[in-house]
Structures are given as structure tokens and as C-alpha cells.
Amino acid sequence: MNDKIRDILDQTAKLPVKAATLSDDADLHEAGLTSFASVQLMLALEDAFDIEFPEQMLNRRTFASIKAIQSAIAELTQTAA
């Protein structure tokens, strides 16, 4: 899952650094993730993982780091199963 998230970040987030260089806990907003890129990232993650982020998860905290994204996806895929 981690590699897939990093690939999607590289494709959609337009960060000035490669996602592979970021730690799982690195603040993606400090790394350059904009609000527009967050929306693009969310849509790509929904497609890639066949999930839908509920309204209560549409906040800065959900997309704050790779670890936070992994946690959100794990929660959503668990509840869908």
C-alpha cells in the first residue's frame, strides 16, 4: 500500500520532491501539498483503492502524511469488507 500511495503522490500532488524521499510521518503540506493537489490526491486514491472518503475524513489531518493516508485507507477498506 505504501508504494502505491507514493506513486499516486508523485502523479497527482506535484510535490517539489519525490514521495520516495519522504518519511511516512513527513508533513505533506510542509512538503508542498496544496489544497487543490489534496483533492486530486483524494480522487486518485479513491479510484486506486476502490474507496470513498466520507465527509468527516475530508480534512487536512487525513492527508497530513503518508502514514495518515495509510491509516485512513486501512480504516475504509476494513469497514467496506
mmCIF file of the N, C-alpha and C atoms, coordinates in Angstrom:
data_MODEL
# 
_entry.id   MODEL 
# 
loop_
_atom_site.group_PDB 
_atom_site.id 
_atom_site.type_symbol 
_atom_site.label_atom_id 
_atom_site.label_alt_id 
_atom_site.label_comp_id 
_atom_site.label_asym_id 
_atom_site.label_entity_id 
_atom_site.label_seq_id 
_atom_site.pdbx_PDB_ins_code 
_atom_site.Cartn_x 
_atom_site.Cartn_y 
_atom_site.Cartn_z 
_atom_site.occupancy 
_atom_site.B_iso_or_equiv 
_atom_site.pdbx_formal_charge 
_atom_site.auth_seq_id 
_atom_site.auth_comp_id 
_atom_site.auth_asym_id 
_atom_site.auth_atom_id 
_atom_site.pdbx_PDB_model_num 
ATOM 1   N N  . MET A 1 1  ? 0.826   -1.194 0.000   1.00 0.00 ? 1  MET A N  1 
ATOM 2   C CA . MET A 1 1  ? 0.000   0.000  0.000   1.00 0.00 ? 1  MET A CA 1 
ATOM 3   C C  . MET A 1 1  ? 0.870   1.259  0.000   1.00 0.00 ? 1  MET A C  1 
ATOM 4   N N  . ASN A 1 2  ? 1.960   1.215  0.757   1.00 0.00 ? 2  ASN A N  1 
ATOM 5   C CA . ASN A 1 2  ? 2.847   2.361  0.880   1.00 0.00 ? 2  ASN A CA 1 
ATOM 6   C C  . ASN A 1 2  ? 3.384   2.798  -0.481  1.00 0.00 ? 2  ASN A C  1 
ATOM 7   N N  . ASP A 1 3  ? 3.871   1.843  -1.276  1.00 0.00 ? 3  ASP A N  1 
ATOM 8   C CA . ASP A 1 3  ? 4.420   2.174  -2.595  1.00 0.00 ? 3  ASP A CA 1 
ATOM 9   C C  . ASP A 1 3  ? 3.348   2.747  -3.512  1.00 0.00 ? 3  ASP A C  1 
ATOM 10  N N  . LYS A 1 4  ? 2.167   2.193  -3.439  1.00 0.00 ? 4  LYS A N  1 
ATOM 11  C CA . LYS A 1 4  ? 1.058   2.661  -4.278  1.00 0.00 ? 4  LYS A CA 1 
ATOM 12  C C  . LYS A 1 4  ? 0.696   4.106  -3.922  1.00 0.00 ? 4  LYS A C  1 
ATOM 13  N N  . ILE A 1 5  ? 0.651   4.413  -2.634  1.00 0.00 ? 5  ILE A N  1 
ATOM 14  C CA . ILE A 1 5  ? 0.357   5.778  -2.188  1.00 0.00 ? 5  ILE A CA 1 
ATOM 15  C C  . ILE A 1 5  ? 1.444   6.725  -2.674  1.00 0.00 ? 5  ILE A C  1 
ATOM 16  N N  . ARG A 1 6  ? 2.693   6.312  -2.556  1.00 0.00 ? 6  ARG A N  1 
ATOM 17  C CA . ARG A 1 6  ? 3.810   7.152  -3.007  1.00 0.00 ? 6  ARG A CA 1 
ATOM 18  C C  . ARG A 1 6  ? 3.742   7.392  -4.519  1.00 0.00 ? 6  ARG A C  1 
ATOM 19  N N  . ASP A 1 7  ? 3.398   6.365  -5.288  1.00 0.00 ? 7  ASP A N  1 
ATOM 20  C CA . ASP A 1 7  ? 3.251   6.526  -6.740  1.00 0.00 ? 7  ASP A CA 1 
ATOM 21  C C  . ASP A 1 7  ? 2.149   7.532  -7.064  1.00 0.00 ? 7  ASP A C  1 
ATOM 22  N N  . ILE A 1 8  ? 1.034   7.413  -6.361  1.00 0.00 ? 8  ILE A N  1 
ATOM 23  C CA . ILE A 1 8  ? -0.089  8.329  -6.589  1.00 0.00 ? 8  ILE A CA 1 
ATOM 24  C C  . ILE A 1 8  ? 0.298   9.751  -6.189  1.00 0.00 ? 8  ILE A C  1 
ATOM 25  N N  . LEU A 1 9  ? 1.024   9.892  -5.098  1.00 0.00 ? 9  LEU A N  1 
ATOM 26  C CA . LEU A 1 9  ? 1.515   11.214 -4.691  1.00 0.00 ? 9  LEU A CA 1 
ATOM 27  C C  . LEU A 1 9  ? 2.375   11.828 -5.791  1.00 0.00 ? 9  LEU A C  1 
ATOM 28  N N  . ASP A 1 10 ? 3.291   11.037 -6.342  1.00 0.00 ? 10 ASP A N  1 
ATOM 29  C CA . ASP A 1 10 ? 4.161   11.541 -7.408  1.00 0.00 ? 10 ASP A CA 1 
ATOM 30  C C  . ASP A 1 10 ? 3.356   11.962 -8.634  1.00 0.00 ? 10 ASP A C  1 
ATOM 31  N N  . GLN A 1 11 ? 2.302   11.228 -8.937  1.00 0.00 ? 11 GLN A N  1 
ATOM 32  C CA . GLN A 1 11 ? 1.493   11.515 -10.126 1.00 0.00 ? 11 GLN A CA 1 
ATOM 33  C C  . GLN A 1 11 ? 0.554   12.705 -9.940  1.00 0.00 ? 11 GLN A C  1 
ATOM 34  N N  . THR A 1 12 ? 0.046   12.903 -8.739  1.00 0.00 ? 12 THR A N  1 
ATOM 35  C CA . THR A 1 12 ? -1.020  13.898 -8.553  1.00 0.00 ? 12 THR A CA 1 
ATOM 36  C C  . THR A 1 12 ? -0.641  15.114 -7.723  1.00 0.00 ? 12 THR A C  1 
ATOM 37  N N  . ALA A 1 13 ? 0.256   14.956 -6.769  1.00 0.00 ? 13 ALA A N  1 
ATOM 38  C CA . ALA A 1 13 ? 0.492   16.022 -5.793  1.00 0.00 ? 13 ALA A CA 1 
ATOM 39  C C  . ALA A 1 13 ? 1.433   17.110 -6.289  1.00 0.00 ? 13 ALA A C  1 
ATOM 40  N N  . LYS A 1 14 ? 2.235   16.811 -7.286  1.00 0.00 ? 14 LYS A N  1 
ATOM 41  C CA . LYS A 1 14 ? 3.177   17.793 -7.840  1.00 0.00 ? 14 LYS A CA 1 
ATOM 42  C C  . LYS A 1 14 ? 4.083   18.387 -6.754  1.00 0.00 ? 14 LYS A C  1 
ATOM 43  N N  . LEU A 1 15 ? 4.550   17.513 -5.859  1.00 0.00 ? 15 LEU A N  1 
ATOM 44  C CA . LEU A 1 15 ? 5.460   17.958 -4.806  1.00 0.00 ? 15 LEU A CA 1 
ATOM 45  C C  . LEU A 1 15 ? 6.824   18.273 -5.418  1.00 0.00 ? 15 LEU A C  1 
ATOM 46  N N  . PRO A 1 16 ? 7.570   19.186 -4.819  1.00 0.00 ? 16 PRO A N  1 
ATOM 47  C CA . PRO A 1 16 ? 8.896   19.507 -5.347  1.00 0.00 ? 16 PRO A CA 1 
ATOM 48  C C  . PRO A 1 16 ? 9.931   18.400 -5.095  1.00 0.00 ? 16 PRO A C  1 
ATOM 49  N N  . VAL A 1 17 ? 9.562   17.399 -4.312  1.00 0.00 ? 17 VAL A N  1 
ATOM 50  C CA . VAL A 1 17 ? 10.450  16.256 -4.041  1.00 0.00 ? 17 VAL A CA 1 
ATOM 51  C C  . VAL A 1 17 ? 9.705   14.970 -4.368  1.00 0.00 ? 17 VAL A C  1 
ATOM 52  N N  . LYS A 1 18 ? 10.441  13.913 -4.641  1.00 0.00 ? 18 LYS A N  1 
ATOM 53  C CA . LYS A 1 18 ? 9.830   12.610 -4.897  1.00 0.00 ? 18 LYS A CA 1 
ATOM 54  C C  . LYS A 1 18 ? 9.272   12.058 -3.586  1.00 0.00 ? 18 LYS A C  1 
ATOM 55  N N  . ALA A 1 19 ? 8.129   11.416 -3.675  1.00 0.00 ? 19 ALA A N  1 
ATOM 56  C CA . ALA A 1 19 ? 7.498   10.841 -2.488  1.00 0.00 ? 19 ALA A CA 1 
ATOM 57  C C  . ALA A 1 19 ? 8.395   9.802  -1.827  1.00 0.00 ? 19 ALA A C  1 
ATOM 58  N N  . ALA A 1 20 ? 9.229   9.136  -2.612  1.00 0.00 ? 20 ALA A N  1 
ATOM 59  C CA . ALA A 1 20 ? 10.132  8.118  -2.061  1.00 0.00 ? 20 ALA A CA 1 
ATOM 60  C C  . ALA A 1 20 ? 11.131  8.711  -1.073  1.00 0.00 ? 20 ALA A C  1 
ATOM 61  N N  . THR A 1 21 ? 11.388  10.010 -1.175  1.00 0.00 ? 21 THR A N  1 
ATOM 62  C CA . THR A 1 21 ? 12.357  10.641 -0.276  1.00 0.00 ? 21 THR A CA 1 
ATOM 63  C C  . THR A 1 21 ? 11.728  11.082 1.044   1.00 0.00 ? 21 THR A C  1 
ATOM 64  N N  . LEU A 1 22 ? 10.411  11.010 1.141   1.00 0.00 ? 22 LEU A N  1 
ATOM 65  C CA . LEU A 1 22 ? 9.709   11.446 2.351   1.00 0.00 ? 22 LEU A CA 1 
ATOM 66  C C  . LEU A 1 22 ? 9.519   10.287 3.322   1.00 0.00 ? 22 LEU A C  1 
ATOM 67  N N  . SER A 1 23 ? 9.652   10.577 4.595   1.00 0.00 ? 23 SER A N  1 
ATOM 68  C CA . SER A 1 23 ? 9.351   9.554  5.600   1.00 0.00 ? 23 SER A CA 1 
ATOM 69  C C  . SER A 1 23 ? 7.838   9.386  5.679   1.00 0.00 ? 23 SER A C  1 
ATOM 70  N N  . ASP A 1 24 ? 7.406   8.299  6.262   1.00 0.00 ? 24 ASP A N  1 
ATOM 71  C CA . ASP A 1 24 ? 5.966   8.053  6.402   1.00 0.00 ? 24 ASP A CA 1 
ATOM 72  C C  . ASP A 1 24 ? 5.286   9.129  7.245   1.00 0.00 ? 24 ASP A C  1 
ATOM 73  N N  . ASP A 1 25 ? 6.043   9.747  8.149   1.00 0.00 ? 25 ASP A N  1 
ATOM 74  C CA . ASP A 1 25 ? 5.491   10.763 9.047   1.00 0.00 ? 25 ASP A CA 1 
ATOM 75  C C  . ASP A 1 25 ? 5.698   12.194 8.560   1.00 0.00 ? 25 ASP A C  1 
ATOM 76  N N  . ALA A 1 26 ? 6.376   12.365 7.433   1.00 0.00 ? 26 ALA A N  1 
ATOM 77  C CA . ALA A 1 26 ? 6.656   13.715 6.928   1.00 0.00 ? 26 ALA A CA 1 
ATOM 78  C C  . ALA A 1 26 ? 5.355   14.460 6.645   1.00 0.00 ? 26 ALA A C  1 
ATOM 79  N N  . ASP A 1 27 ? 5.317   15.727 7.006   1.00 0.00 ? 27 ASP A N  1 
ATOM 80  C CA . ASP A 1 27 ? 4.139   16.566 6.776   1.00 0.00 ? 27 ASP A CA 1 
ATOM 81  C C  . ASP A 1 27 ? 4.053   16.893 5.286   1.00 0.00 ? 27 ASP A C  1 
ATOM 82  N N  . LEU A 1 28 ? 3.044   16.350 4.627   1.00 0.00 ? 28 LEU A N  1 
ATOM 83  C CA . LEU A 1 28 ? 2.903   16.543 3.182   1.00 0.00 ? 28 LEU A CA 1 
ATOM 84  C C  . LEU A 1 28 ? 2.583   17.992 2.831   1.00 0.00 ? 28 LEU A C  1 
ATOM 85  N N  . HIS A 1 29 ? 1.911   18.696 3.717   1.00 0.00 ? 29 HIS A N  1 
ATOM 86  C CA . HIS A 1 29 ? 1.588   20.098 3.458   1.00 0.00 ? 29 HIS A CA 1 
ATOM 87  C C  . HIS A 1 29 ? 2.860   20.939 3.512   1.00 0.00 ? 29 HIS A C  1 
ATOM 88  N N  . GLU A 1 30 ? 3.739   20.640 4.459   1.00 0.00 ? 30 GLU A N  1 
ATOM 89  C CA . GLU A 1 30 ? 5.024   21.332 4.524   1.00 0.00 ? 30 GLU A CA 1 
ATOM 90  C C  . GLU A 1 30 ? 5.891   20.981 3.323   1.00 0.00 ? 30 GLU A C  1 
ATOM 91  N N  . ALA A 1 31 ? 5.696   19.779 2.774   1.00 0.00 ? 31 ALA A N  1 
ATOM 92  C CA . ALA A 1 31 ? 6.456   19.340 1.603   1.00 0.00 ? 31 ALA A CA 1 
ATOM 93  C C  . ALA A 1 31 ? 5.919   19.956 0.312   1.00 0.00 ? 31 ALA A C  1 
ATOM 94  N N  . GLY A 1 32 ? 4.797   20.678 0.393   1.00 0.00 ? 32 GLY A N  1 
ATOM 95  C CA . GLY A 1 32 ? 4.280   21.374 -0.775  1.00 0.00 ? 32 GLY A CA 1 
ATOM 96  C C  . GLY A 1 32 ? 2.910   20.949 -1.260  1.00 0.00 ? 32 GLY A C  1 
ATOM 97  N N  . LEU A 1 33 ? 2.223   20.085 -0.522  1.00 0.00 ? 33 LEU A N  1 
ATOM 98  C CA . LEU A 1 33 ? 0.884   19.650 -0.922  1.00 0.00 ? 33 LEU A CA 1 
ATOM 99  C C  . LEU A 1 33 ? -0.105  20.808 -0.770  1.00 0.00 ? 33 LEU A C  1 
ATOM 100 N N  . THR A 1 34 ? -0.721  21.202 -1.874  1.00 0.00 ? 34 THR A N  1 
ATOM 101 C CA . THR A 1 34 ? -1.698  22.294 -1.858  1.00 0.00 ? 34 THR A CA 1 
ATOM 102 C C  . THR A 1 34 ? -3.103  21.737 -1.664  1.00 0.00 ? 34 THR A C  1 
ATOM 103 N N  . SER A 1 35 ? -4.057  22.615 -1.420  1.00 0.00 ? 35 SER A N  1 
ATOM 104 C CA . SER A 1 35 ? -5.438  22.154 -1.256  1.00 0.00 ? 35 SER A CA 1 
ATOM 105 C C  . SER A 1 35 ? -5.961  21.561 -2.562  1.00 0.00 ? 35 SER A C  1 
ATOM 106 N N  . PHE A 1 36 ? -5.605  22.158 -3.698  1.00 0.00 ? 36 PHE A N  1 
ATOM 107 C CA . PHE A 1 36 ? -6.024  21.606 -4.991  1.00 0.00 ? 36 PHE A CA 1 
ATOM 108 C C  . PHE A 1 36 ? -5.414  20.224 -5.195  1.00 0.00 ? 36 PHE A C  1 
ATOM 109 N N  . ALA A 1 37 ? -4.131  20.086 -4.887  1.00 0.00 ? 37 ALA A N  1 
ATOM 110 C CA . ALA A 1 37 ? -3.460  18.792 -5.037  1.00 0.00 ? 37 ALA A CA 1 
ATOM 111 C C  . ALA A 1 37 ? -4.051  17.762 -4.080  1.00 0.00 ? 37 ALA A C  1 
ATOM 112 N N  . SER A 1 38 ? -4.506  18.192 -2.916  1.00 0.00 ? 38 SER A N  1 
ATOM 113 C CA . SER A 1 38 ? -5.151  17.276 -1.966  1.00 0.00 ? 38 SER A CA 1 
ATOM 114 C C  . SER A 1 38 ? -6.409  16.665 -2.567  1.00 0.00 ? 38 SER A C  1 
ATOM 115 N N  . VAL A 1 39 ? -7.167  17.480 -3.286  1.00 0.00 ? 39 VAL A N  1 
ATOM 116 C CA . VAL A 1 39 ? -8.384  16.984 -3.936  1.00 0.00 ? 39 VAL A CA 1 
ATOM 117 C C  . VAL A 1 39 ? -8.015  15.990 -5.034  1.00 0.00 ? 39 VAL A C  1 
ATOM 118 N N  . GLN A 1 40 ? -7.011  16.330 -5.841  1.00 0.00 ? 40 GLN A N  1 
ATOM 119 C CA . GLN A 1 40 ? -6.551  15.426 -6.898  1.00 0.00 ? 40 GLN A CA 1 
ATOM 120 C C  . GLN A 1 40 ? -6.068  14.108 -6.292  1.00 0.00 ? 40 GLN A C  1 
ATOM 121 N N  . LEU A 1 41 ? -5.327  14.209 -5.202  1.00 0.00 ? 41 LEU A N  1 
ATOM 122 C CA . LEU A 1 41 ? -4.818  13.035 -4.497  1.00 0.00 ? 41 LEU A CA 1 
ATOM 123 C C  . LEU A 1 41 ? -5.971  12.182 -3.980  1.00 0.00 ? 41 LEU A C  1 
ATOM 124 N N  . MET A 1 42 ? -6.947  12.816 -3.355  1.00 0.00 ? 42 MET A N  1 
ATOM 125 C CA . MET A 1 42 ? -8.097  12.089 -2.822  1.00 0.00 ? 42 MET A CA 1 
ATOM 126 C C  . MET A 1 42 ? -8.819  11.317 -3.925  1.00 0.00 ? 42 MET A C  1 
ATOM 127 N N  . LEU A 1 43 ? -9.071  11.960 -5.048  1.00 0.00 ? 43 LEU A N  1 
ATOM 128 C CA . LEU A 1 43 ? -9.770  11.306 -6.158  1.00 0.00 ? 43 LEU A CA 1 
ATOM 129 C C  . LEU A 1 43 ? -8.971  10.125 -6.701  1.00 0.00 ? 43 LEU A C  1 
ATOM 130 N N  . ALA A 1 44 ? -7.666  10.302 -6.833  1.00 0.00 ? 44 ALA A N  1 
ATOM 131 C CA . ALA A 1 44 ? -6.815  9.217  -7.330  1.00 0.00 ? 44 ALA A CA 1 
ATOM 132 C C  . ALA A 1 44 ? -6.775  8.055  -6.344  1.00 0.00 ? 44 ALA A C  1 
ATOM 133 N N  . LEU A 1 45 ? -6.728  8.353  -5.054  1.00 0.00 ? 45 LEU A N  1 
ATOM 134 C CA . LEU A 1 45 ? -6.734  7.300  -4.033  1.00 0.00 ? 45 LEU A CA 1 
ATOM 135 C C  . LEU A 1 45 ? -8.061  6.549  -4.039  1.00 0.00 ? 45 LEU A C  1 
ATOM 136 N N  . GLU A 1 46 ? -9.157  7.273  -4.198  1.00 0.00 ? 46 GLU A N  1 
ATOM 137 C CA . GLU A 1 46 ? -10.469 6.625  -4.256  1.00 0.00 ? 46 GLU A CA 1 
ATOM 138 C C  . GLU A 1 46 ? -10.530 5.650  -5.426  1.00 0.00 ? 46 GLU A C  1 
ATOM 139 N N  . ASP A 1 47 ? -10.028 6.061  -6.574  1.00 0.00 ? 47 ASP A N  1 
ATOM 140 C CA . ASP A 1 47 ? -10.017 5.177  -7.748  1.00 0.00 ? 47 ASP A CA 1 
ATOM 141 C C  . ASP A 1 47 ? -9.101  3.979  -7.537  1.00 0.00 ? 47 ASP A C  1 
ATOM 142 N N  . ALA A 1 48 ? -7.903  4.235  -7.047  1.00 0.00 ? 48 ALA A N  1 
ATOM 143 C CA . ALA A 1 48 ? -6.897  3.178  -6.910  1.00 0.00 ? 48 ALA A CA 1 
ATOM 144 C C  . ALA A 1 48 ? -7.280  2.123  -5.880  1.00 0.00 ? 48 ALA A C  1 
ATOM 145 N N  . PHE A 1 49 ? -7.916  2.545  -4.798  1.00 0.00 ? 49 PHE A N  1 
ATOM 146 C CA . PHE A 1 49 ? -8.240  1.621  -3.709  1.00 0.00 ? 49 PHE A CA 1 
ATOM 147 C C  . PHE A 1 49 ? -9.726  1.260  -3.652  1.00 0.00 ? 49 PHE A C  1 
ATOM 148 N N  . ASP A 1 50 ? -10.493 1.752  -4.614  1.00 0.00 ? 50 ASP A N  1 
ATOM 149 C CA . ASP A 1 50 ? -11.933 1.481  -4.686  1.00 0.00 ? 50 ASP A CA 1 
ATOM 150 C C  . ASP A 1 50 ? -12.624 1.818  -3.357  1.00 0.00 ? 50 ASP A C  1 
ATOM 151 N N  . ILE A 1 51 ? -12.390 3.043  -2.920  1.00 0.00 ? 51 ILE A N  1 
ATOM 152 C CA . ILE A 1 51 ? -12.962 3.540  -1.669  1.00 0.00 ? 51 ILE A CA 1 
ATOM 153 C C  . ILE A 1 51 ? -13.607 4.896  -1.933  1.00 0.00 ? 51 ILE A C  1 
ATOM 154 N N  . GLU A 1 52 ? -14.307 5.392  -0.928  1.00 0.00 ? 52 GLU A N  1 
ATOM 155 C CA . GLU A 1 52 ? -14.832 6.754  -0.978  1.00 0.00 ? 52 GLU A CA 1 
ATOM 156 C C  . GLU A 1 52 ? -14.609 7.383  0.389   1.00 0.00 ? 52 GLU A C  1 
ATOM 157 N N  . PHE A 1 53 ? -13.906 8.510  0.392   1.00 0.00 ? 53 PHE A N  1 
ATOM 158 C CA . PHE A 1 53 ? -13.665 9.203  1.648   1.00 0.00 ? 53 PHE A CA 1 
ATOM 159 C C  . PHE A 1 53 ? -14.959 9.884  2.095   1.00 0.00 ? 53 PHE A C  1 
ATOM 160 N N  . PRO A 1 54 ? -15.457 9.544  3.291   1.00 0.00 ? 54 PRO A N  1 
ATOM 161 C CA . PRO A 1 54 ? -16.660 10.212 3.791   1.00 0.00 ? 54 PRO A CA 1 
ATOM 162 C C  . PRO A 1 54 ? -16.339 11.661 4.164   1.00 0.00 ? 54 PRO A C  1 
ATOM 163 N N  . GLU A 1 55 ? -17.368 12.460 4.240   1.00 0.00 ? 55 GLU A N  1 
ATOM 164 C CA . GLU A 1 55 ? -17.207 13.887 4.504   1.00 0.00 ? 55 GLU A CA 1 
ATOM 165 C C  . GLU A 1 55 ? -16.373 14.170 5.753   1.00 0.00 ? 55 GLU A C  1 
ATOM 166 N N  . GLN A 1 56 ? -16.561 13.389 6.809   1.00 0.00 ? 56 GLN A N  1 
ATOM 167 C CA . GLN A 1 56 ? -15.822 13.656 8.051   1.00 0.00 ? 56 GLN A CA 1 
ATOM 168 C C  . GLN A 1 56 ? -14.319 13.399 7.908   1.00 0.00 ? 56 GLN A C  1 
ATOM 169 N N  . MET A 1 57 ? -13.903 12.707 6.845   1.00 0.00 ? 57 MET A N  1 
ATOM 170 C CA . MET A 1 57 ? -12.474 12.468 6.625   1.00 0.00 ? 57 MET A CA 1 
ATOM 171 C C  . MET A 1 57 ? -11.858 13.483 5.663   1.00 0.00 ? 57 MET A C  1 
ATOM 172 N N  . LEU A 1 58 ? -12.669 14.367 5.132   1.00 0.00 ? 58 LEU A N  1 
ATOM 173 C CA . LEU A 1 58 ? -12.167 15.357 4.182   1.00 0.00 ? 58 LEU A CA 1 
ATOM 174 C C  . LEU A 1 58 ? -11.613 16.552 4.937   1.00 0.00 ? 58 LEU A C  1 
ATOM 175 N N  . ASN A 1 59 ? -10.435 16.335 5.505   1.00 0.00 ? 59 ASN A N  1 
ATOM 176 C CA . ASN A 1 59 ? -9.770  17.388 6.262   1.00 0.00 ? 59 ASN A CA 1 
ATOM 177 C C  . ASN A 1 59 ? -8.258  17.265 6.108   1.00 0.00 ? 59 ASN A C  1 
ATOM 178 N N  . ARG A 1 60 ? -7.584  18.287 6.518   1.00 0.00 ? 60 ARG A N  1 
ATOM 179 C CA . ARG A 1 60 ? -6.125  18.367 6.385   1.00 0.00 ? 60 ARG A CA 1 
ATOM 180 C C  . ARG A 1 60 ? -5.426  17.205 7.100   1.00 0.00 ? 60 ARG A C  1 
ATOM 181 N N  . ARG A 1 61 ? -5.943  16.799 8.225   1.00 0.00 ? 61 ARG A N  1 
ATOM 182 C CA . ARG A 1 61 ? -5.338  15.743 9.041   1.00 0.00 ? 61 ARG A CA 1 
ATOM 183 C C  . ARG A 1 61 ? -5.286  14.407 8.295   1.00 0.00 ? 61 ARG A C  1 
ATOM 184 N N  . THR A 1 62 ? -6.336  14.083 7.535   1.00 0.00 ? 62 THR A N  1 
ATOM 185 C CA . THR A 1 62 ? -6.390  12.813 6.802   1.00 0.00 ? 62 THR A CA 1 
ATOM 186 C C  . THR A 1 62 ? -5.264  12.707 5.789   1.00 0.00 ? 62 THR A C  1 
ATOM 187 N N  . PHE A 1 63 ? -4.876  13.837 5.196   1.00 0.00 ? 63 PHE A N  1 
ATOM 188 C CA . PHE A 1 63 ? -3.862  13.852 4.146   1.00 0.00 ? 63 PHE A CA 1 
ATOM 189 C C  . PHE A 1 63 ? -2.566  14.513 4.616   1.00 0.00 ? 63 PHE A C  1 
ATOM 190 N N  . ALA A 1 64 ? -2.333  14.498 5.928   1.00 0.00 ? 64 ALA A N  1 
ATOM 191 C CA . ALA A 1 64 ? -1.172  15.170 6.501   1.00 0.00 ? 64 ALA A CA 1 
ATOM 192 C C  . ALA A 1 64 ? 0.138   14.443 6.230   1.00 0.00 ? 64 ALA A C  1 
ATOM 193 N N  . SER A 1 65 ? 0.079   13.121 6.112   1.00 0.00 ? 65 SER A N  1 
ATOM 194 C CA . SER A 1 65 ? 1.296   12.330 5.914   1.00 0.00 ? 65 SER A CA 1 
ATOM 195 C C  . SER A 1 65 ? 0.934   11.023 5.217   1.00 0.00 ? 65 SER A C  1 
ATOM 196 N N  . ILE A 1 66 ? 1.942   10.346 4.749   1.00 0.00 ? 66 ILE A N  1 
ATOM 197 C CA . ILE A 1 66 ? 1.715   9.041  4.128   1.00 0.00 ? 66 ILE A CA 1 
ATOM 198 C C  . ILE A 1 66 ? 1.116   8.087  5.160   1.00 0.00 ? 66 ILE A C  1 
ATOM 199 N N  . LYS A 1 67 ? 1.613   8.161  6.383   1.00 0.00 ? 67 LYS A N  1 
ATOM 200 C CA . LYS A 1 67 ? 1.092   7.313  7.457   1.00 0.00 ? 67 LYS A CA 1 
ATOM 201 C C  . LYS A 1 67 ? -0.391  7.594  7.718   1.00 0.00 ? 67 LYS A C  1 
ATOM 202 N N  . ALA A 1 68 ? -0.780  8.865  7.714   1.00 0.00 ? 68 ALA A N  1 
ATOM 203 C CA . ALA A 1 68 ? -2.185  9.233  7.930   1.00 0.00 ? 68 ALA A CA 1 
ATOM 204 C C  . ALA A 1 68 ? -3.060  8.721  6.789   1.00 0.00 ? 68 ALA A C  1 
ATOM 205 N N  . ILE A 1 69 ? -2.554  8.815  5.570   1.00 0.00 ? 69 ILE A N  1 
ATOM 206 C CA . ILE A 1 69 ? -3.301  8.317  4.410   1.00 0.00 ? 69 ILE A CA 1 
ATOM 207 C C  . ILE A 1 69 ? -3.464  6.805  4.506   1.00 0.00 ? 69 ILE A C  1 
ATOM 208 N N  . GLN A 1 70 ? -2.384  6.107  4.853   1.00 0.00 ? 70 GLN A N  1 
ATOM 209 C CA . GLN A 1 70 ? -2.452  4.647  5.014   1.00 0.00 ? 70 GLN A CA 1 
ATOM 210 C C  . GLN A 1 70 ? -3.496  4.268  6.055   1.00 0.00 ? 70 GLN A C  1 
ATOM 211 N N  . SER A 1 71 ? -3.502  4.975  7.157   1.00 0.00 ? 71 SER A N  1 
ATOM 212 C CA . SER A 1 71 ? -4.445  4.695  8.236   1.00 0.00 ? 71 SER A CA 1 
ATOM 213 C C  . SER A 1 71 ? -5.886  4.901  7.765   1.00 0.00 ? 71 SER A C  1 
ATOM 214 N N  . ALA A 1 72 ? -6.127  5.980  7.045   1.00 0.00 ? 72 ALA A N  1 
ATOM 215 C CA . ALA A 1 72 ? -7.473  6.260  6.540   1.00 0.00 ? 72 ALA A CA 1 
ATOM 216 C C  . ALA A 1 72 ? -7.922  5.186  5.554   1.00 0.00 ? 72 ALA A C  1 
ATOM 217 N N  . ILE A 1 73 ? -7.024  4.798  4.648   1.00 0.00 ? 73 ILE A N  1 
ATOM 218 C CA . ILE A 1 73 ? -7.370  3.771  3.663   1.00 0.00 ? 73 ILE A CA 1 
ATOM 219 C C  . ILE A 1 73 ? -7.625  2.439  4.355   1.00 0.00 ? 73 ILE A C  1 
ATOM 220 N N  . ALA A 1 74 ? -6.795  2.097  5.329   1.00 0.00 ? 74 ALA A N  1 
ATOM 221 C CA . ALA A 1 74 ? -6.981  0.846  6.070   1.00 0.00 ? 74 ALA A CA 1 
ATOM 222 C C  . ALA A 1 74 ? -8.341  0.844  6.765   1.00 0.00 ? 74 ALA A C  1 
ATOM 223 N N  . GLU A 1 75 ? -8.694  1.957  7.367   1.00 0.00 ? 75 GLU A N  1 
ATOM 224 C CA . GLU A 1 75 ? -9.991  2.061  8.045   1.00 0.00 ? 75 GLU A CA 1 
ATOM 225 C C  . GLU A 1 75 ? -11.139 1.908  7.045   1.00 0.00 ? 75 GLU A C  1 
ATOM 226 N N  . LEU A 1 76 ? -11.019 2.548  5.896   1.00 0.00 ? 76 LEU A N  1 
ATOM 227 C CA . LEU A 1 76 ? -12.093 2.494  4.899   1.00 0.00 ? 76 LEU A CA 1 
ATOM 228 C C  . LEU A 1 76 ? -12.205 1.130  4.237   1.00 0.00 ? 76 LEU A C  1 
ATOM 229 N N  . THR A 1 77 ? -11.093 0.464  4.015   1.00 0.00 ? 77 THR A N  1 
ATOM 230 C CA . THR A 1 77 ? -11.158 -0.858 3.389   1.00 0.00 ? 77 THR A CA 1 
ATOM 231 C C  . THR A 1 77 ? -11.634 -1.904 4.386   1.00 0.00 ? 77 THR A C  1 
ATOM 232 N N  . GLN A 1 78 ? -11.359 -1.704 5.671   1.00 0.00 ? 78 GLN A N  1 
ATOM 233 C CA . GLN A 1 78 ? -11.845 -2.616 6.707   1.00 0.00 ? 78 GLN A CA 1 
ATOM 234 C C  . GLN A 1 78 ? -13.354 -2.521 6.852   1.00 0.00 ? 78 GLN A C  1 
ATOM 235 N N  . THR A 1 79 ? -13.873 -1.293 6.841   1.00 0.00 ? 79 THR A N  1 
ATOM 236 C CA . THR A 1 79 ? -15.311 -1.121 7.014   1.00 0.00 ? 79 THR A CA 1 
ATOM 237 C C  . THR A 1 79 ? -16.080 -1.559 5.773   1.00 0.00 ? 79 THR A C  1 
ATOM 238 N N  . ALA A 1 80 ? -15.419 -1.553 4.623   1.00 0.00 ? 80 ALA A N  1 
ATOM 239 C CA . ALA A 1 80 ? -16.077 -1.982 3.384   1.00 0.00 ? 80 ALA A CA 1 
ATOM 240 C C  . ALA A 1 80 ? -16.132 -3.498 3.271   1.00 0.00 ? 80 ALA A C  1 
ATOM 241 N N  . ALA A 1 81 ? -15.248 -4.189 3.989   1.00 0.00 ? 81 ALA A N  1 
ATOM 242 C CA . ALA A 1 81 ? -15.173 -5.659 3.895   1.00 0.00 ? 81 ALA A CA 1 
ATOM 243 C C  . ALA A 1 81 ? -16.278 -6.331 4.673   1.00 0.00 ? 81 ALA A C  1 
# 
